[in-house]
Amino acid sequence: MNRIYLDHAATTPVRPEVAERFAELLASAYGNPSSIHGTGRDARRILDESRTVIARSIGAEPNEIIFTGGGTESDNLAIFGTAAARKDEGRHIITSNVEHHGVMNAVRKLETEGFSVTWLPVDQNGSVSPEDVRAALRDDTILVTIMTGNNEVGTIQPIGEIGKILKGHRATFHTDAVQAYGEIPLDVDRLGVDLLSASAHKINGPKGTGFLYQRSGTKLSPSSAGGEQERKRRAGTENVPAIAAFARAAEIAGETMEERSEEYGMFKRLFASAFMGEGIEFRINAAEAETLPHILNISFPGTDIEQLLVNLDLEGIAVSSGSACTAGSIDPSHVLVAMYGEGAPELRNSVRFSFGYGLEGKDIRDAAAATAAVVRRLTRLQKGENNDSN
């Protein structure tokens, strides 16, 4: 069976150039970058070069990049680190109802510790209103954390507008850019953010590495005790081969961003035209919003998500019903709940298709045809069951 992987928003295959860089340095750059001898200095040079590449990709300075173990650690460091550093100045946090669990669960934990949290609603396209952010601001607000692009439906949030609102306020502004990094242009000054999280495995890099951007002068307490690595902000010996591979993946992502965006736009059109041609009833979630180029979330009325995912997998089509961090959960997507409300049919019939390296137009056409056949079969079964029950 020819399997077609359409779950790149969950994780991505490592590109050959990136794997080659990782394997090369795994064998040769084994020194500890904190050591002062030649082998350590060689590792330090590679680490510094990688930091410069990553910083350049978001318009930052190298000393503003903290290497971490991935997106969730970066989110946690941003949120817990800000809370610890600024708790004497205030204990109010603003976030949204559609954040990644790396943000949501960290903020919920702070709620149990006495912090006050304003959970902002979103519209039916999953968008946060900048005016809602403005209205929620208080004198004791120390942190605003809003994601750049949603990992389930792809909605791009108005981070630049929110950044302008916060420019005159004392609150630290964090954005989880894990899903957006490498897919759309990001510049920390234009966005107006103080902290930004990203991860390597979303851009064809290795799992287990990421970074947190920390604007110079932004208060942040370290989340772990140990050595003085990463300018005392993240203890532990740096994973130099993985970080260098991350930097290579970031370079490639930047070089190919425009081309990939156009290609993914074509993929979305191929899906829509195939479903319309087959007479399949469908609705694109967040259709009226600006969305990340690689994410397409579709509702198929008359289907059930568990049956849909199982049948697509049997056809060799790998897709998702939402965040990979909730795999195995029977709860509906918190993003779709925030968009449509409890009990909405979209909660039980929406699928996320996400694109990436290695896909071609033929793959998309084949996947669309297979999906159409599965949806048609399941809707017929559903109608038959409904008729039997009448």
N, C-alpha and C positions, 0 to 999 in steps of 0.2 A: 504493500500500500504506500502510495506517495503522500507523505504527511505534509501539511501546509501549516506553518507556524504563524498564527495571527494574534499572538499575545505578547508583543514586544513591550507593552506598557508594564508588564509584570517583570520581565527580565529579557535581556537580549543576548544573542550569541556573540562570543568574542571574535572580533575581526582577526583575520590571519596576521596582519601587520602588528596588531596589538599583542596577540599571543606570542609572536616571534620576539617582540621586545621584552615581554615578561620572562620567557624561557631563557633568553640570553642573559638577563640580569640576575635571574634566579641562580645561575651557575657562577656568574662572575662578580656581581655586586653584593657579596655576602657580608661586607664590613658593617659595623655599627656606626651610623653617621655621627654619633656623639663621641667616638674615639678620635684621638688626636694623631694617631699614626697614619701612614700613607693609605692603608686599606680603608680605614675609616673616613679619611678625607676624600677618597674616590667616591664612596657612598654619599657623603655630604654634598659633593659637587652634583651628582645625579639628582639628589633630593632638591637642591636649590634650583637646578635647571627646570625640574618638573614644576616646582612651585611658581616659577616665573611664567611658564606656559599656562598654567591654570589661572593665575591672576590676570594675565592678558586676555583670557577668554571672556572675562566679565568686567573688564575695565578697572581692575583693582591693582593694588600694590602687592608685591610678593609677601611682605611682612604682615599682610592682612588675611592670609590663607592659613587655616588650621586643618591639617590632614586628620581624618577620623576613620572609623571603621565602616562608614556608610551613611545613608540618608537619615535613618532613624537616630543614630548616635548624634549626627549633626543637629537634628531637630531638638533632641533632648539637651544637648549642650547649650544650644541657643536659649531654650525656654527655662531650664533649671538654672543655667548659669546667670541669666538675667535676673531671675527671681531672687537668687541668693545674693547677687551683687547689689540689688536695688530695693530689697524688701523694707529697708528703713525709710525709703523715700515714698513708698506707696505699695499697695497690694492689689491693684486692679489690673486685669488683663482683658484685652479684646481679641476675639478670634471669630471664626465662622463655623457654621454647622456642616460644612462640607470638607473640612480639612482631612488630611491623611491621618491615620491612627497614630503615627509617630508624633504628631502634634496634639491631636485630640486627647489621647490618653495621658500625655504629659501634663496638659492643662487640667484635666480632670483630677490628677493626683494633687496638683497645687490647690485645687478647690478643697480637697479634704484637709489641707494644711492651713486653711484659713484665708486663702486668696479669694477675691471676688472676681468672677468671670462674666463678661457679657458675650453671649453667643449670638452672633449676627445671623439673621435669616438670609436666604437667597431667593431670587425670582425663579420662574419656571425654566430659565436657561442656566441656572446654577450660578448666577452672577451676584456678587456682593455690591451693594450700593456705597459709593464713597461717602455720600451724605449720611448714611447710617453709621459709618465710622466716626464722622465728625460729631454726630449727635451723641454717640456713646462715650466720647472722650471725657475724662474727669481730671481733676487736678492730681489725683493719686494714681492715674494710669501710668504704669511703668513699661508695659509691653503690648504691642499690637502684632499679632502673627496671622498673616493671610497668605495662602498659597499662591504661587504664580499661575500655574495651570493645573486643572483638576485631573487626577489620575484615572477617574472613571468615565467622565463624559467629555473631558478635554477643555472645558471652559477656561478661557484666559481671563484672569481677574484684572481689574484696573489698578494695578500696583503703582504705576506712575502717578495717577491722580491721588491715590491714598497717600503716597509719599509727599506730595505737595501739601496736603492737608496737615500732615504730621510735621512738616518742616519747622513750624513755630511752636511745636509742643515738645515737652521733655521726654515723651515715651520713646523707647527703643522700638524700631520697626524691623521685624523679622519676616522673611518669606521663605517658604518651602518651595524651592525651584527644582526639586528632584525630577519631576516629570517634564519640566520645560527646558532644563539645561541641555544644550546641544541640539534642541529642536527649533527654538526661536532665538533671535538675538537678545542678549541680556547685558545691560550696562548698569552697574550698581549706582552710579551717580544719576543717571536718567531716571532710574526707578526710585531713587531716594531712600534706599534701604540701608540699614545698619548691619544686618545679619542676613546671610543667604546660605541655604543648604543645598547640596548636590551630591550625586552618587555615581560611581563609575559604571555599575552594571546596567544602568539604563541607557548607556551610550556605547555599547559594545566593548566595554572594559571589564576587568575582573571583578567578581563579587568581593565584598569585604573591605572596600576602601571608598572614601568619599571626602568631602571637605566642607568646612564652614567658613564663609567669609565673615570677618569681623572688622568693621570700619574702625580705623585708628581713633582712639579716644572713647570707644564704646565700652561700657563697663560689662565685664563678664567674669564670673567666678569659674574656676575649673571644676569639672564634674567628677574627677578622679584624683586620688592622691598618689604621688609617685615621683618620678624623676622630673627633670626640667625641659623635657622635649616640647616642641611646638611652642616655644617661648612661655613655658609653664602653664599652657592652657589645655594641653591634652597629654597626659603622662603615658609613657610606654614607647619602646623602640619602634621607630617608623618602619613600615613595610615598603622598603625602597623599590623592589621589583614591581609590586602592584601599583605603587604611586606613579612610577615612570610609565607603566602601561596605561594608566589612567590619563596621564598627560598626552600620550600618543593618541589615545582614543578621542580626547578633547580636540586635538589638532585636526584629526580627520573629520570630526563632527562639524567643526567650524568651516573647513574647506568645502564640505559637501552639503551644507545646510540648505542653500537655495535650491540646489538640484533636487534634493530629497523632498523638500516642501512641495515642489511642483509635481513630483512623482506621486506623492501620497495624495495630493489633490485629485490626480487622475484615478487613483485607486478608489477613492470615495465615490467619484462619479461612476466608475464601473459597477460598483455595488448597487448604487441607486438605480442605474439604468437596467441592470440585470433583474432586479426585483420588480421594477415597473413593467419590464417586458414579459415577465412570467406571471404578472397579475397578482403578485404577493402584496398583501396589506402590510405596511410597515410605517414607522414613524422614527425620524432621527431625533434623538434626545439632544437638547441644547442647540437645536437647528438654527436659531436666530442669534446665537452668540458667536463671537470670535473664538475659535477653538484651536487647540494644538493640532498641527498638521497630521500627526500619526495616529490620532484616536478618533474612532467612529463608534458611537454607542447607539444601538438601534432597538426599538421596541417592536415586537411582532405580536399583535393582538391575536388571541385565540391559542396561544402556546403557553407552556409552562417551562420555567427556566431549567429545572433539573432535567426534564426530558430533552429539552433542546440541547443542553450541553453534552449530555450522554450520547445523543444521536449524532451530533456534529463530531464528537470524538471518534465514534465508530466509523465515520466517513473520513477520518484522518485530518479533521479541521480543529486546530487548537485555538480556542477562544476563551473568554472569561465572562463571568457575570458582574465583575467589578474588581475591587482591589484584591491582589494576591495575598495580602496580609490577613484576609478574612476567609481564606480557603477552608472549606468544611463547615462554615457557619451557615445555619439555616435562617438567620436573620436577614431581612431585606436590606439592600444597600442604604446606608445612612445618607448618601448623596441624593439618591432618588427620592427618599422620604422627605428630605429638605426641599427638593424641587417641587414635588407633586402632592405631598401629604400622605399620612397613613392610609393604607387601604387602596391606594391608586393602582390600577392594573399594571402600570409600567414597572412596578416593583417586582412583579412575578414573570415578566416576559421580555426583559431587556438584556441584550448581549453587547459586550465590548469587543470590537475588532480593533487591533492595533498593529501598525505596520513598522517595518524596519529592514535592516540589512538582509540581503539575500532573496528578497521577494521580487517577482517579475509580474508583468501584466497577465501572463497565462495563469499564474498561481491565483491571482485575484478572480479572474473569470471562472476558473475551476471551483474555487471556494464559494463564489456567489451562486453558481449553478447548484452545487451540493447543498448549500444553505437553503436555497429556494425549494429544492425537493424535500428536504427535511421539514421545513415550515409547512409546506402544502400537506404532507402526510400527517403531521401532528394536528393541524387545524381540522382536517377531516376526521381524525380520531376523536378530537374534542367535541366536534359537532355531533358525531355519532353517539358519544357518551351522553351528551346533553339531551339528545332525542330519546335515548333509552330511558332516561330518568324522568321524562315527561309522562 
